[in-house]
Amino acid sequence: MTTLTTPSIGQSSSLLSPCRVPGIADEVRCGTFTVHENRADRASRPIPLKVIVLPSRNAKPRPDPLILVSPGGPGTTNSESLIGRGWNSWMRDDRDVVIVDLRGTSGPSRLDCDFADPRAPDAAFLGPLFPPEGIARCKAALEKKADLRFYTTPVIVEDLEDVRRALGYDRVNLWGVSWGTRVEYLWLKMHPEHLRSVILEGSAPVSFLNPLPHARNAQRAIDSLFAECARQPQCRASFPNVRNELDSVMARLKRKPAMVRVAGKTDGEPTSVPLTWQTFAEGLRLMTYNVPRVQRVPLLVHRAALGDYDDFVSAAIESNRGIRGAIRFGFLLAITCTEDIPRIDPRTIDHETAGTYLGDSHVREQMAVAPATPNPLHRPAFYATAFYASSFLLGAILFFGVPAAYVRMGFDSTESYVLFAVIINLHHFIVDGFIWRNRPKAKTPAPTARHDEIPAIAL
């Protein structure tokens, strides 16, 4: 029996109307809010954002709802991945739950890549996560329908602010995971007056340079899993040497890829494909994202160590198929190629990935296909050189050009250089004195802002 509730501010908005969504028997409220691709140009392409409000269990819900920002990625479609989480959890106990599909993740603005099609045959999921040819093809296709410059975290924050305002909420609460927490950090920086509370799971602030930390985090995850296995008598007895077995599998695959049989490209007939150490490591990393799959990892590693890769390959294909189906890869690359990869110093990669089973393979693979990475010349040294070269050129023009002009006016060369020196020093005396007189009073220095407190516009 459904409890009758008093419609909240958001539920009563003209933006919403009663609707049904998959997996929920009760009626919820849905609508569409339109933003412009270029927020500064109202003539730019309109982007419809799907909005879903899950009503509170409380007959009189509190006025500040919980907005489910994103479960991570970046690139997940919220209306596909968050309905069950919002409906079945504590989140609706006292408040409505608001779910908004971010620009680029659903509808006509969906930034999908064809290499990420989850319906592809099994062989497609044992290759690179970011195949260069597929990325180039995807970028060319997406640029025909979208301006990828406008799919960034600060722009998304402004979209969500517009939705909040349209629904009539004064203050809201936020929940996000992984990249979703970056949206929350920037929302806190850009519009703190409208936020009551923020829930951060798997914090990924601006200082998190995706995907540089993946290797270290993946190693911590597998270390924790093996440590837990060692604590459980049955697991310890079954897999007493699982750490060494993983090392042996990686060493073997680095010497020579294993050939495995999977469903082929078109007719589903079995075909042989190479299982490289990079593919094995990436498959293992993605398995550790999912609790049911991670519980099988010790068994899969043990069998692989014995030379039987079939079960591992089947689990890796299932995991890879799931992640590619859940993430809009065009969106992921639009974000990371703009906000993260240009800030990764290649000289830090070896240090950040040393001693991990994933190594540098993932970060270098993703960096290799990043179209937005700035020209390597555009580094601090480049700008410093350009500044001093320009200053030297300007100084030479002044030092030789101004006295020459005085000579043309009738002064001899000595008088010209003396007059030039007098004017330069008089200028400094007047200007520096003015600056000194109007200097601000000394204040206690403010603490230096942390890297994760960079204003949104800095991205």
C-alpha positions in Angstrom: 0.0 0.0 0.0 1.4 3.4 -1.0 1.4 6.1 1.6 -0.1 9.4 0.4 2.3 12.2 0.9 2.2 15.9 0.6 3.9 17.0 -2.6 7.2 18.7 -1.9 8.3 21.9 -3.7 10.1 19.9 -6.4 7.3 17.4 -6.9 4.8 20.2 -7.5 7.0 21.9 -10.1 5.5 22.4 -13.5 8.6 20.8 -14.9 7.5 17.4 -13.7 4.5 15.1 -14.3 3.6 11.6 -13.0 5.5 8.8 -14.7 6.6 5.2 -14.3 10.2 4.0 -14.4 11.6 0.5 -14.8 12.0 -1.5 -11.6 9.5 0.6 -9.5 5.9 -0.3 -9.1 4.9 3.1 -7.7 4.4 6.3 -9.5 7.2 8.9 -9.5 7.6 12.2 -11.2 9.6 12.9 -14.4 10.4 15.8 -16.6 12.9 17.3 -19.0 14.9 20.5 -18.5 16.7 22.0 -21.4 20.1 23.7 -21.3 22.3 25.0 -24.1 25.5 23.3 -25.2 27.3 26.7 -25.0 25.8 28.2 -21.9 26.9 31.7 -23.1 25.0 31.3 -26.4 21.3 30.7 -26.3 21.3 30.0 -30.0 23.6 27.0 -29.5 22.3 23.4 -29.6 19.6 22.6 -26.9 20.4 19.6 -24.7 17.4 18.0 -22.9 18.3 16.7 -19.4 16.1 13.9 -18.0 14.9 14.7 -14.4 13.4 12.2 -12.1 12.1 12.9 -8.5 11.6 9.8 -6.3 9.1 10.9 -3.5 10.1 10.5 0.1 8.6 7.8 2.3 7.8 10.6 4.8 4.3 12.0 4.4 5.8 15.5 5.0 9.2 15.4 3.4 11.9 18.0 4.3 12.3 20.9 1.9 15.9 20.1 1.0 16.1 17.0 -1.2 19.0 14.7 -1.9 20.5 15.1 -5.4 22.3 12.0 -6.6 25.1 13.7 -8.6 26.9 10.7 -10.2 28.1 7.2 -9.2 31.4 7.9 -11.0 33.0 7.2 -14.3 32.9 9.9 -15.5 30.3 9.0 -18.0 27.6 7.0 -16.3 23.9 7.6 -17.1 22.2 8.4 -13.8 18.7 7.4 -14.8 20.1 3.9 -15.7 22.3 3.4 -12.7 20.8 5.2 -9.7 17.1 4.6 -9.7 17.3 1.4 -7.6 19.9 2.9 -5.2 17.8 6.0 -4.6 14.5 4.1 -4.3 15.5 1.2 -2.0 17.9 2.9 0.4 17.7 5.2 3.4 17.9 8.2 1.1 14.1 8.6 0.8 13.4 8.3 4.5 12.8 12.0 5.0 13.6 13.6 1.7 12.8 13.4 -2.0 15.6 12.0 -4.1 16.4 13.9 -7.3 18.2 12.2 -10.3 19.4 14.2 -13.3 21.0 12.9 -16.4 24.1 15.0 -17.0 24.7 16.5 -20.4 26.3 14.0 -22.8 25.1 10.9 -21.0 21.6 10.3 -22.4 19.2 11.3 -25.2 20.4 13.0 -28.4 23.5 14.4 -26.6 24.7 11.0 -25.5 28.5 10.8 -26.2 28.9 7.1 -27.0 31.7 5.4 -28.8 31.1 2.5 -31.1 34.1 0.6 -29.8 32.3 0.5 -26.5 29.2 -1.3 -27.8 28.3 -3.9 -25.1 26.6 -6.0 -27.9 29.9 -6.6 -29.6 31.3 -10.2 -29.7 33.5 -11.4 -26.9 36.8 -10.9 -28.8 36.2 -7.1 -28.7 36.5 -7.1 -24.9 40.0 -8.5 -24.8 41.7 -5.6 -26.5 42.8 -2.2 -25.2 40.3 -0.2 -23.2 41.2 2.9 -25.3 42.0 1.6 -28.8 43.7 4.5 -30.8 41.8 3.8 -34.0 38.5 3.5 -32.1 39.1 6.8 -30.2 40.0 8.7 -33.4 36.8 7.3 -35.1 34.7 8.2 -32.1 36.1 11.7 -31.8 35.4 12.4 -35.5 31.8 11.1 -35.2 31.0 13.0 -32.0 32.4 16.3 -33.3 29.8 16.2 -36.1 27.0 16.5 -33.5 28.6 18.1 -30.4 31.1 20.7 -29.4 33.2 18.7 -27.0 34.6 21.9 -25.4 31.4 22.3 -23.4 31.4 18.9 -21.7 33.3 19.8 -18.5 32.7 19.6 -14.8 32.2 23.3 -14.2 29.6 23.4 -17.0 27.8 20.4 -15.5 27.7 22.2 -12.1 25.9 25.1 -13.7 23.5 22.8 -15.4 22.6 21.2 -12.1 22.2 24.6 -10.5 19.7 25.6 -13.2 17.8 22.4 -12.5 17.8 23.1 -8.7 16.4 26.6 -9.4 13.8 25.3 -11.8 12.5 22.8 -9.3 12.1 25.6 -6.7 14.6 24.2 -4.1 16.5 26.8 -2.0 19.0 24.4 -0.5 19.9 20.8 -1.4 22.0 17.9 -0.2 24.4 16.1 -2.6 25.6 12.5 -2.9 28.4 11.4 -5.3 31.0 8.7 -5.8 34.4 9.0 -7.4 34.2 11.6 -10.2 30.8 12.6 -8.8 32.6 14.0 -5.8 34.6 16.3 -8.0 31.3 17.8 -9.2 30.4 18.2 -5.5 33.7 19.9 -4.7 33.2 22.4 -7.5 29.6 23.0 -6.5 30.8 23.8 -3.0 33.2 26.3 -4.5 30.8 27.8 -7.0 27.4 27.9 -5.2 27.9 27.1 -1.5 24.9 29.1 -0.4 22.5 26.5 -1.9 24.1 23.4 -0.3 23.1 22.0 3.1 25.3 19.0 3.1 27.5 16.9 0.9 28.2 13.1 1.0 31.5 12.1 -0.6 32.2 8.4 -1.4 35.6 7.6 -2.9 36.7 11.2 -3.0 38.3 12.4 -6.3 39.0 16.1 -5.9 40.5 18.4 -8.5 44.0 17.3 -7.4 43.1 13.7 -8.4 44.7 13.4 -11.8 42.6 10.7 -13.5 43.9 8.0 -14.5 47.3 8.4 -12.8 46.3 7.0 -9.4 44.5 3.9 -10.9 47.6 1.6 -10.7 48.3 2.4 -7.0 44.6 2.1 -6.0 44.3 -1.2 -7.9 47.3 -2.5 -6.1 45.8 -1.5 -2.7 42.6 -3.2 -3.6 44.2 -6.5 -4.6 46.5 -6.3 -1.5 43.5 -5.8 0.7 41.7 -8.7 -1.0 44.6 -11.1 -0.5 45.0 -10.0 3.1 41.3 -10.7 3.8 41.8 -14.1 2.1 44.7 -14.9 4.4 42.5 -14.0 7.4 39.8 -16.5 6.5 40.7 -20.1 7.2 38.9 -21.6 4.2 40.3 -19.1 1.7 43.8 -19.3 3.2 43.7 -23.1 3.0 42.5 -23.1 -0.6 44.8 -20.4 -1.9 47.9 -20.1 0.4 50.2 -18.7 -2.3 47.8 -16.5 -4.3 50.1 -13.4 -4.1 53.0 -15.4 -5.6 50.6 -16.9 -8.1 49.6 -13.5 -9.4 53.2 -12.5 -9.7 54.0 -15.7 -11.7 51.0 -15.1 -14.1 52.1 -11.5 -14.8 55.7 -12.6 -15.4 54.6 -15.4 -17.7 52.4 -13.1 -19.8 55.1 -10.4 -20.0 57.4 -13.0 -21.5 54.7 -14.2 -24.0 51.0 -13.5 -24.4 48.7 -16.6 -23.9 46.4 -17.6 -26.8 42.8 -18.0 -25.6 39.6 -19.1 -27.4 36.6 -16.7 -27.4 33.6 -16.0 -29.5 34.6 -14.4 -32.8 33.9 -11.1 -34.4 30.8 -11.9 -36.5 29.3 -15.3 -36.4 30.2 -16.2 -32.8 32.5 -19.1 -33.9 35.4 -19.5 -31.5 38.6 -17.7 -32.4 42.0 -17.4 -30.9 43.1 -14.0 -29.5 46.2 -13.1 -27.5 45.8 -12.4 -23.8 48.5 -9.9 -23.0 49.7 -8.9 -19.5 48.1 -5.5 -20.0 44.7 -7.0 -20.8 45.0 -9.4 -17.9 45.9 -6.6 -15.5 43.1 -4.3 -16.8 40.5 -7.1 -16.5 41.7 -7.8 -12.9 41.4 -4.1 -12.0 37.8 -3.9 -13.2 36.9 -7.1 -11.3 37.9 -5.4 -8.1 35.2 -2.8 -8.6 32.4 -5.3 -8.1 31.9 -7.3 -4.8 30.5 -10.6 -6.4 33.3 -10.6 -8.9 36.1 -9.8 -6.5 35.2 -12.7 -4.4 36.1 -15.1 -7.2 39.5 -13.4 -7.9 41.7 -15.7 -5.7 40.2 -18.8 -7.5 40.6 -17.2 -11.0 44.2 -16.2 -10.3 45.0 -19.7 -8.9 43.6 -21.3 -12.1 45.5 -18.9 -14.3 48.7 -19.8 -12.5 48.0 -23.4 -13.4 47.8 -22.4 -17.0 43.9 -22.4 -17.3 42.9 -18.9 -18.3 39.3 -19.8 -19.4 37.5 -18.8 -16.3 39.5 -15.6 -15.9 38.9 -14.6 -19.5 35.1 -15.3 -19.2 35.0 -13.1 -16.0 37.1 -10.4 -17.6 34.9 -10.2 -20.7 31.8 -10.0 -18.5 33.4 -7.2 -16.4 34.7 -5.3 -19.4 31.4 -5.6 -21.2 29.6 -4.2 -18.1 31.9 -1.2 -17.7 31.8 -0.3 -21.4 28.0 -0.5 -21.4 27.7 1.6 -18.2 30.0 4.5 -19.3 29.7 6.9 -22.2 33.3 6.9 -23.3 33.0 10.1 -25.3 32.0 11.9 -22.1 34.8 10.3 -20.1 37.4 11.4 -22.6 35.9 14.9 -22.9 36.3 15.3 -19.2 39.7 13.7 -18.6 41.4 15.0 -21.8 40.4 18.6 -20.7 40.7 18.5 -16.9 43.2 15.7 -15.9 45.6 14.4 -18.6 47.1 17.9 -19.5 48.1 18.2 -15.8 49.9 14.9 -15.6 53.7 15.3 -15.8 55.0 12.2 -17.7 58.1 12.2 -15.5 55.9 11.2 -12.5 54.3 8.2 -14.1 57.1 5.7 -13.3 57.2 6.7 -9.6 53.4 6.7 -9.3 53.0 3.2 -10.8 56.1 1.4 -9.6 55.5 -1.9 -7.8 52.0 -2.3 -9.1 50.6 -5.2 -11.2 48.9 -2.7 -13.5 52.1 -0.7 -14.0 52.1 2.3 -16.4 50.0 0.6 -19.1 46.6 2.2 -18.3 47.8 5.8 -17.8 50.1 5.8 -20.9 47.4 4.1 -23.0 44.8 6.8 -22.1 47.3 9.7 -22.4 48.3 8.4 -25.9 44.8 9.0 -27.2 44.1 12.3 -25.4 43.3 14.9 -28.2 43.2 17.8 -25.8 46.7 17.5 -24.4 48.5 20.8 -24.8 51.6 21.2 -27.0 54.6 20.1 -24.8 56.2 23.4 -25.7 53.6 25.2 -23.6 55.3 24.6 -20.3 56.6 27.1 -17.7 60.0 27.1 -19.4 58.4 28.0 -22.7 56.6 31.0 -21.2 59.6 32.1 -19.3 61.8 32.0 -22.4 59.2 33.9 -24.4 58.9 36.5 -21.6 62.6 37.2 -21.3 63.1 37.2 -25.1 60.3 39.7 -25.5 61.7 41.9 -22.7 65.2 41.8 -24.2 63.8 42.8 -27.7 61.8 45.6 -26.2 64.8 46.9 -24.2 67.0 46.8 -27.3 64.4 48.9 -29.2 64.2 51.4 -26.4 67.9 51.6 -25.8 68.9 52.2 -29.4 65.7 53.6 -30.9 64.9 56.4 -28.4 68.4 58.0 -28.4 68.4 57.8 -32.2 65.2 59.8 -32.3 66.8 62.5 -30.1 69.7 62.7 -32.5 67.3 63.3 -35.3 65.8 66.2 -33.1 69.3 67.9 -33.0 70.9 66.5 -29.9 74.4 64.9 -30.2 74.8 61.2 -29.3 76.1 61.8 -25.7 73.2 64.2 -24.9 70.7 61.8 -26.4 71.8 58.9 -24.1 71.9 61.2 -21.0 68.5 62.5 -21.8 67.2 59.0 -22.2 68.7 57.9 -18.9 67.1 60.9 -17.1 63.7 60.3 -18.5 63.8 56.5 -17.6 64.9 57.2 -14.0 62.3 60.1 -13.6 59.6 57.7 -14.8 60.6 55.1 -12.2 60.8 57.7 -9.5 57.3 58.9 -10.2 55.6 55.6 -10.8 57.4 53.7 -8.0 56.6 56.5 -5.6 52.9 56.4 -6.5 52.8 52.6 -6.1 54.6 52.8 -2.7 52.2 55.5 -1.4 49.1 53.6 -2.4 50.3 50.2 -1.3 47.8 48.2 0.8 48.4 47.9 4.5 50.2 44.8 5.5 48.0 41.9 6.4 48.7 38.5 8.0 49.4 36.2 5.0 46.5 33.9 4.2 47.3 30.2 4.1 48.1 29.0 0.6 45.1 27.3 -1.0 45.3 23.6 -1.4 45.4 22.2 -4.9 41.9 20.7 -4.4 40.6 24.2 -3.7 41.2 25.5 -7.2 38.3 27.6 -8.4 36.2 25.9 -11.0 37.1 28.4 -13.6 40.8 27.3 -13.3 39.9 24.1 -15.0 
